[in-house]
Amino acid sequence: MDLVIGPLDLSAHVDEALAVQAVAFGLGADEVAVRRQIVLRHMTFPGARALGATVRGRLVGFVYGMPNDRAHWWSTVVEPYLRARGTDFWLDDSFVITELHVHPDHQNRGIGRTLITTITDSAGEPRSILSAIDTDSPARGLYHSLGYQDLARQVLFPSAPRPYAVMGAPLPLRRR
């Protein structure tokens, strides 16, 4: 398959990455334009880093994340849900997976698993957090298999049509 996973200069390859996300996540052009600005801003945050998965030189998957900061927008949205369940301490000293997407033509081959385990293996934090659409999906199945547990469910993000689950796992992530 000629799969290569390694560091990705996400700012330089934002359009390629968002093309993967658009197909994997069903995003329209307007949503991609908004997310482009968010990604470029995120990559300026301390500790932000990204990995890409390429096949024959073409980006087919990516992950990016950073040490969590309670002042970041995502944390301010999820914090009340976590506090209500007594799990808001997860927002401290954790590495947040901001986005993880694999093109549908390349899913179910271990690419997402390799991306997320590789990026979290280099994290200095003792745990990882993320959010995923709160439905029984292959993505949530992957996260559960890696040791992520539900910290809060039915989390509503402004403008998101569906509720999310916030999940957390101790690092290093569980291996098969």
GUMARKE-255160 format. One record per residue (C-alpha): residue number from 1; residue in one letter; x, z, y. Coordinates in pm, 1 decimal. Layout:
N
<site><resi>NUM</resi><resn>a</resn><u>X</u><w>Z</w><v>Y</v></site>
...
# end
This chain:
176
<site><resi>1</resi><resn>m</resn><u>0.0</u><w>0.0</w><v>0.0</v></site>
<site><resi>2</resi><resn>d</resn><u>305.7</u><w>36.4</w><v>229.7</v></site>
<site><resi>3</resi><resn>l</resn><u>163.1</u><w>352.9</w><v>388.3</v></site>
<site><resi>4</resi><resn>v</resn><u>386.5</u><w>523.5</w><v>645.3</v></site>
<site><resi>5</resi><resn>i</resn><u>294.0</u><w>856.7</w><v>805.5</v></site>
<site><resi>6</resi><resn>g</resn><u>496.3</u><w>981.3</w><v>1097.5</v></site>
<site><resi>7</resi><resn>p</resn><u>504.7</u><w>1088.4</w><v>1461.3</v></site>
<site><resi>8</resi><resn>l</resn><u>278.2</u><w>886.9</w><v>1690.2</v></site>
<site><resi>9</resi><resn>d</resn><u>319.8</u><w>840.8</w><v>2064.2</v></site>
<site><resi>10</resi><resn>l</resn><u>-54.1</u><w>872.4</w><v>2111.2</v></site>
<site><resi>11</resi><resn>s</resn><u>-44.3</u><w>801.6</w><v>2484.6</v></site>
<site><resi>12</resi><resn>a</resn><u>125.1</u><w>466.8</w><v>2416.4</v></site>
<site><resi>13</resi><resn>h</resn><u>-108.1</u><w>384.8</w><v>2124.7</v></site>
<site><resi>14</resi><resn>v</resn><u>-432.7</u><w>536.3</w><v>2254.4</v></site>
<site><resi>15</resi><resn>d</resn><u>-627.3</u><w>209.9</w><v>2234.5</v></site>
<site><resi>16</resi><resn>e</resn><u>-523.9</u><w>146.2</w><v>1871.8</v></site>
<site><resi>17</resi><resn>a</resn><u>-614.2</u><w>504.4</w><v>1779.0</v></site>
<site><resi>18</resi><resn>l</resn><u>-949.9</u><w>489.2</w><v>1954.2</v></site>
<site><resi>19</resi><resn>a</resn><u>-1027.8</u><w>161.1</w><v>1778.3</v></site>
<site><resi>20</resi><resn>v</resn><u>-984.2</u><w>348.5</w><v>1447.9</v></site>
<site><resi>21</resi><resn>q</resn><u>-1197.2</u><w>637.8</w><v>1576.7</v></site>
<site><resi>22</resi><resn>a</resn><u>-1468.2</u><w>400.4</w><v>1702.3</v></site>
<site><resi>23</resi><resn>v</resn><u>-1509.0</u><w>243.5</w><v>1356.9</v></site>
<site><resi>24</resi><resn>a</resn><u>-1476.6</u><w>573.8</w><v>1167.3</v></site>
<site><resi>25</resi><resn>f</resn><u>-1706.9</u><w>768.1</w><v>1398.9</v></site>
<site><resi>26</resi><resn>g</resn><u>-1942.1</u><w>493.4</w><v>1521.8</v></site>
<site><resi>27</resi><resn>l</resn><u>-1849.7</u><w>506.2</w><v>1890.4</v></site>
<site><resi>28</resi><resn>g</resn><u>-1961.6</u><w>255.1</w><v>2150.6</v></site>
<site><resi>29</resi><resn>a</resn><u>-1745.2</u><w>115.2</w><v>2429.7</v></site>
<site><resi>30</resi><resn>d</resn><u>-1869.5</u><w>370.3</w><v>2685.7</v></site>
<site><resi>31</resi><resn>e</resn><u>-1783.6</u><w>663.6</w><v>2457.0</v></site>
<site><resi>32</resi><resn>v</resn><u>-1441.1</u><w>514.0</w><v>2384.7</v></site>
<site><resi>33</resi><resn>a</resn><u>-1370.0</u><w>485.9</w><v>2757.8</v></site>
<site><resi>34</resi><resn>v</resn><u>-1454.7</u><w>854.6</w><v>2810.1</v></site>
<site><resi>35</resi><resn>r</resn><u>-1251.3</u><w>962.6</w><v>2507.2</v></site>
<site><resi>36</resi><resn>r</resn><u>-953.3</u><w>755.7</w><v>2625.2</v></site>
<site><resi>37</resi><resn>q</resn><u>-922.9</u><w>971.8</w><v>2935.9</v></site>
<site><resi>38</resi><resn>i</resn><u>-965.5</u><w>1291.0</w><v>2731.1</v></site>
<site><resi>39</resi><resn>v</resn><u>-692.4</u><w>1191.2</w><v>2484.6</v></site>
<site><resi>40</resi><resn>l</resn><u>-450.5</u><w>1098.0</w><v>2762.9</v></site>
<site><resi>41</resi><resn>r</resn><u>-515.3</u><w>1434.5</w><v>2933.2</v></site>
<site><resi>42</resi><resn>h</resn><u>-478.7</u><w>1627.0</w><v>2605.2</v></site>
<site><resi>43</resi><resn>m</resn><u>-140.1</u><w>1470.2</w><v>2534.9</v></site>
<site><resi>44</resi><resn>t</resn><u>-6.7</u><w>1633.2</w><v>2853.5</v></site>
<site><resi>45</resi><resn>f</resn><u>-91.9</u><w>1983.8</w><v>2722.6</v></site>
<site><resi>46</resi><resn>p</resn><u>194.8</u><w>2204.7</w><v>2601.7</v></site>
<site><resi>47</resi><resn>g</resn><u>260.0</u><w>2160.1</w><v>2230.5</v></site>
<site><resi>48</resi><resn>a</resn><u>24.8</u><w>1861.4</w><v>2188.4</v></site>
<site><resi>49</resi><resn>r</resn><u>141.9</u><w>1624.8</w><v>1917.5</v></site>
<site><resi>50</resi><resn>a</resn><u>12.4</u><w>1342.0</w><v>1704.3</v></site>
<site><resi>51</resi><resn>l</resn><u>80.1</u><w>1170.6</w><v>1373.5</v></site>
<site><resi>52</resi><resn>g</resn><u>-19.3</u><w>821.4</w><v>1272.7</v></site>
<site><resi>53</resi><resn>a</resn><u>-75.2</u><w>649.6</w><v>940.9</v></site>
<site><resi>54</resi><resn>t</resn><u>19.1</u><w>283.1</w><v>932.1</v></site>
<site><resi>55</resi><resn>v</resn><u>-18.6</u><w>20.1</w><v>664.0</v></site>
<site><resi>56</resi><resn>r</resn><u>201.3</u><w>-285.8</w><v>712.5</v></site>
<site><resi>57</resi><resn>g</resn><u>254.1</u><w>-178.3</w><v>1074.0</v></site>
<site><resi>58</resi><resn>r</resn><u>-117.5</u><w>-140.5</w><v>1154.4</v></site>
<site><resi>59</resi><resn>l</resn><u>-254.9</u><w>201.2</w><v>1254.9</v></site>
<site><resi>60</resi><resn>v</resn><u>-520.7</u><w>303.4</w><v>1002.3</v></site>
<site><resi>61</resi><resn>g</resn><u>-544.1</u><w>675.9</w><v>1075.6</v></site>
<site><resi>62</resi><resn>f</resn><u>-430.6</u><w>944.7</w><v>1315.7</v></site>
<site><resi>63</resi><resn>v</resn><u>-446.7</u><w>1315.3</w><v>1384.4</v></site>
<site><resi>64</resi><resn>y</resn><u>-363.7</u><w>1510.4</w><v>1693.2</v></site>
<site><resi>65</resi><resn>g</resn><u>-377.3</u><w>1869.8</w><v>1796.0</v></site>
<site><resi>66</resi><resn>m</resn><u>-219.6</u><w>2148.5</w><v>1996.2</v></site>
<site><resi>67</resi><resn>p</resn><u>-191.1</u><w>2523.7</w><v>2021.0</v></site>
<site><resi>68</resi><resn>n</resn><u>-535.8</u><w>2648.3</w><v>2120.3</v></site>
<site><resi>69</resi><resn>d</resn><u>-594.2</u><w>2778.6</w><v>2471.6</v></site>
<site><resi>70</resi><resn>r</resn><u>-912.9</u><w>2971.3</w><v>2550.9</v></site>
<site><resi>71</resi><resn>a</resn><u>-918.7</u><w>2800.5</w><v>2892.8</v></site>
<site><resi>72</resi><resn>h</resn><u>-958.7</u><w>2454.3</w><v>2734.3</v></site>
<site><resi>73</resi><resn>w</resn><u>-1307.4</u><w>2303.7</w><v>2747.0</v></site>
<site><resi>74</resi><resn>w</resn><u>-1356.2</u><w>2303.6</w><v>2367.7</v></site>
<site><resi>75</resi><resn>s</resn><u>-1275.5</u><w>2675.5</w><v>2344.9</v></site>
<site><resi>76</resi><resn>t</resn><u>-1514.9</u><w>2762.1</w><v>2626.4</v></site>
<site><resi>77</resi><resn>v</resn><u>-1796.7</u><w>2583.9</w><v>2441.3</v></site>
<site><resi>78</resi><resn>v</resn><u>-1734.6</u><w>2733.1</w><v>2096.2</v></site>
<site><resi>79</resi><resn>e</resn><u>-1636.1</u><w>3086.0</w><v>2206.3</v></site>
<site><resi>80</resi><resn>p</resn><u>-1993.0</u><w>3224.5</w><v>2245.7</v></site>
<site><resi>81</resi><resn>y</resn><u>-2086.6</u><w>3095.6</w><v>1897.0</v></site>
<site><resi>82</resi><resn>l</resn><u>-1775.7</u><w>3253.2</w><v>1745.5</v></site>
<site><resi>83</resi><resn>r</resn><u>-1819.9</u><w>3579.3</w><v>1938.5</v></site>
<site><resi>84</resi><resn>a</resn><u>-2176.8</u><w>3607.4</w><v>1805.9</v></site>
<site><resi>85</resi><resn>r</resn><u>-2034.3</u><w>3596.8</w><v>1450.6</v></site>
<site><resi>86</resi><resn>g</resn><u>-1735.9</u><w>3820.5</w><v>1526.5</v></site>
<site><resi>87</resi><resn>t</resn><u>-1490.4</u><w>3536.5</w><v>1463.9</v></site>
<site><resi>88</resi><resn>d</resn><u>-1373.4</u><w>3462.0</w><v>1818.6</v></site>
<site><resi>89</resi><resn>f</resn><u>-1026.7</u><w>3605.8</w><v>1739.6</v></site>
<site><resi>90</resi><resn>w</resn><u>-968.0</u><w>3269.9</w><v>1564.2</v></site>
<site><resi>91</resi><resn>l</resn><u>-931.6</u><w>3116.1</w><v>1911.5</v></site>
<site><resi>92</resi><resn>d</resn><u>-608.8</u><w>3312.0</w><v>1959.7</v></site>
<site><resi>93</resi><resn>d</resn><u>-277.8</u><w>3210.2</w><v>1804.2</v></site>
<site><resi>94</resi><resn>s</resn><u>-422.5</u><w>2904.1</w><v>1632.2</v></site>
<site><resi>95</resi><resn>f</resn><u>-342.6</u><w>2534.2</w><v>1615.8</v></site>
<site><resi>96</resi><resn>v</resn><u>-649.8</u><w>2325.1</w><v>1690.9</v></site>
<site><resi>97</resi><resn>i</resn><u>-702.3</u><w>1990.7</w><v>1519.6</v></site>
<site><resi>98</resi><resn>t</resn><u>-851.4</u><w>1793.8</w><v>1805.7</v></site>
<site><resi>99</resi><resn>e</resn><u>-916.4</u><w>1466.3</w><v>1624.4</v></site>
<site><resi>100</resi><resn>l</resn><u>-858.5</u><w>1334.1</w><v>1271.8</v></site>
<site><resi>101</resi><resn>h</resn><u>-982.1</u><w>986.7</w><v>1184.1</v></site>
<site><resi>102</resi><resn>v</resn><u>-908.9</u><w>735.0</w><v>911.0</v></site>
<site><resi>103</resi><resn>h</resn><u>-1042.3</u><w>379.2</w><v>917.4</v></site>
<site><resi>104</resi><resn>p</resn><u>-1324.8</u><w>348.0</w><v>659.4</v></site>
<site><resi>105</resi><resn>d</resn><u>-1133.4</u><w>74.8</w><v>472.4</v></site>
<site><resi>106</resi><resn>h</resn><u>-857.4</u><w>330.3</w><v>404.7</v></site>
<site><resi>107</resi><resn>q</resn><u>-1058.7</u><w>647.4</w><v>336.4</v></site>
<site><resi>108</resi><resn>n</resn><u>-1055.4</u><w>836.9</w><v>4.1</v></site>
<site><resi>109</resi><resn>r</resn><u>-685.0</u><w>764.6</w><v>-49.4</v></site>
<site><resi>110</resi><resn>g</resn><u>-543.6</u><w>1098.6</w><v>66.5</v></site>
<site><resi>111</resi><resn>i</resn><u>-445.4</u><w>974.5</w><v>413.0</v></site>
<site><resi>112</resi><resn>g</resn><u>-655.6</u><w>1229.0</w><v>604.2</v></site>
<site><resi>113</resi><resn>r</resn><u>-532.7</u><w>1509.9</w><v>377.5</v></site>
<site><resi>114</resi><resn>t</resn><u>-169.5</u><w>1407.8</w><v>434.2</v></site>
<site><resi>115</resi><resn>l</resn><u>-214.4</u><w>1376.0</w><v>810.0</v></site>
<site><resi>116</resi><resn>i</resn><u>-372.8</u><w>1719.8</w><v>855.0</v></site>
<site><resi>117</resi><resn>t</resn><u>-136.8</u><w>1902.7</w><v>618.1</v></site>
<site><resi>118</resi><resn>t</resn><u>168.6</u><w>1741.2</w><v>775.7</v></site>
<site><resi>119</resi><resn>i</resn><u>71.1</u><w>1823.4</w><v>1133.6</v></site>
<site><resi>120</resi><resn>t</resn><u>-26.0</u><w>2182.5</w><v>1051.3</v></site>
<site><resi>121</resi><resn>d</resn><u>288.1</u><w>2239.4</w><v>840.2</v></site>
<site><resi>122</resi><resn>s</resn><u>489.0</u><w>2210.9</w><v>1163.0</v></site>
<site><resi>123</resi><resn>a</resn><u>261.0</u><w>2445.4</w><v>1360.2</v></site>
<site><resi>124</resi><resn>g</resn><u>406.3</u><w>2775.6</w><v>1476.1</v></site>
<site><resi>125</resi><resn>e</resn><u>65.4</u><w>2943.4</w><v>1465.7</v></site>
<site><resi>126</resi><resn>p</resn><u>-60.6</u><w>3134.9</w><v>1159.1</v></site>
<site><resi>127</resi><resn>r</resn><u>-396.8</u><w>2954.8</w><v>1147.5</v></site>
<site><resi>128</resi><resn>s</resn><u>-578.5</u><w>2633.5</w><v>1234.2</v></site>
<site><resi>129</resi><resn>i</resn><u>-923.7</u><w>2565.7</w><v>1376.9</v></site>
<site><resi>130</resi><resn>l</resn><u>-1132.9</u><w>2253.2</w><v>1420.5</v></site>
<site><resi>131</resi><resn>s</resn><u>-1488.9</u><w>2133.8</w><v>1463.2</v></site>
<site><resi>132</resi><resn>a</resn><u>-1674.3</u><w>1882.9</w><v>1248.4</v></site>
<site><resi>133</resi><resn>i</resn><u>-2027.9</u><w>1750.4</w><v>1247.9</v></site>
<site><resi>134</resi><resn>d</resn><u>-2235.5</u><w>2017.3</w><v>1071.7</v></site>
<site><resi>135</resi><resn>t</resn><u>-2346.5</u><w>1815.0</w><v>772.7</v></site>
<site><resi>136</resi><resn>d</resn><u>-2242.3</u><w>1782.5</w><v>409.7</v></site>
<site><resi>137</resi><resn>s</resn><u>-1983.3</u><w>1508.7</w><v>466.7</v></site>
<site><resi>138</resi><resn>p</resn><u>-1660.5</u><w>1394.1</w><v>302.8</v></site>
<site><resi>139</resi><resn>a</resn><u>-1474.3</u><w>1529.2</w><v>608.6</v></site>
<site><resi>140</resi><resn>r</resn><u>-1619.0</u><w>1879.5</w><v>564.4</v></site>
<site><resi>141</resi><resn>g</resn><u>-1545.7</u><w>1856.6</w><v>191.4</v></site>
<site><resi>142</resi><resn>l</resn><u>-1182.4</u><w>1776.9</w><v>273.5</v></site>
<site><resi>143</resi><resn>y</resn><u>-1158.2</u><w>2067.2</w><v>516.7</v></site>
<site><resi>144</resi><resn>h</resn><u>-1311.8</u><w>2310.9</w><v>266.5</v></site>
<site><resi>145</resi><resn>s</resn><u>-1067.0</u><w>2191.8</w><v>-2.8</v></site>
<site><resi>146</resi><resn>l</resn><u>-779.0</u><w>2270.2</w><v>236.1</v></site>
<site><resi>147</resi><resn>g</resn><u>-900.6</u><w>2627.6</w><v>286.2</v></site>
<site><resi>148</resi><resn>y</resn><u>-1107.9</u><w>2589.5</w><v>603.3</v></site>
<site><resi>149</resi><resn>q</resn><u>-1408.6</u><w>2823.2</w><v>616.0</v></site>
<site><resi>150</resi><resn>d</resn><u>-1711.7</u><w>2800.3</w><v>842.8</v></site>
<site><resi>151</resi><resn>l</resn><u>-1665.5</u><w>3029.3</w><v>1143.3</v></site>
<site><resi>152</resi><resn>a</resn><u>-1984.2</u><w>2915.2</w><v>1321.1</v></site>
<site><resi>153</resi><resn>r</resn><u>-2246.8</u><w>2652.0</w><v>1247.7</v></site>
<site><resi>154</resi><resn>q</resn><u>-2502.2</u><w>2464.6</w><v>1455.6</v></site>
<site><resi>155</resi><resn>v</resn><u>-2263.9</u><w>2461.4</w><v>1753.4</v></site>
<site><resi>156</resi><resn>l</resn><u>-2399.1</u><w>2240.8</w><v>2029.3</v></site>
<site><resi>157</resi><resn>f</resn><u>-2160.1</u><w>2045.2</w><v>2250.4</v></site>
<site><resi>158</resi><resn>p</resn><u>-2294.2</u><w>1897.8</w><v>2575.5</v></site>
<site><resi>159</resi><resn>s</resn><u>-2392.7</u><w>1532.4</w><v>2521.6</v></site>
<site><resi>160</resi><resn>a</resn><u>-2325.8</u><w>1545.3</w><v>2144.5</v></site>
<site><resi>161</resi><resn>p</resn><u>-2635.3</u><w>1427.8</w><v>1955.6</v></site>
<site><resi>162</resi><resn>r</resn><u>-2567.7</u><w>1642.1</w><v>1646.6</v></site>
<site><resi>163</resi><resn>p</resn><u>-2458.7</u><w>2003.8</w><v>1596.3</v></site>
<site><resi>164</resi><resn>y</resn><u>-2108.5</u><w>2089.2</w><v>1481.5</v></site>
<site><resi>165</resi><resn>a</resn><u>-1949.4</u><w>2351.0</w><v>1259.4</v></site>
<site><resi>166</resi><resn>v</resn><u>-1636.6</u><w>2532.1</w><v>1375.4</v></site>
<site><resi>167</resi><resn>m</resn><u>-1398.9</u><w>2589.1</w><v>1086.3</v></site>
<site><resi>168</resi><resn>g</resn><u>-1078.2</u><w>2787.7</w><v>1045.2</v></site>
<site><resi>169</resi><resn>a</resn><u>-803.5</u><w>2815.2</w><v>783.7</v></site>
<site><resi>170</resi><resn>p</resn><u>-488.2</u><w>3019.2</w><v>740.6</v></site>
<site><resi>171</resi><resn>l</resn><u>-165.7</u><w>2818.0</w><v>749.0</v></site>
<site><resi>172</resi><resn>p</resn><u>-13.8</u><w>2665.9</w><v>551.9</v></site>
<site><resi>173</resi><resn>l</resn><u>-320.3</u><w>2479.1</w><v>433.2</v></site>
<site><resi>174</resi><resn>r</resn><u>-415.6</u><w>2502.4</w><v>65.7</v></site>
<site><resi>175</resi><resn>r</resn><u>-272.8</u><w>2234.2</w><v>-161.2</v></site>
<site><resi>176</resi><resn>r</resn><u>-447.8</u><w>2092.3</w><v>-465.0</v></site>
# end
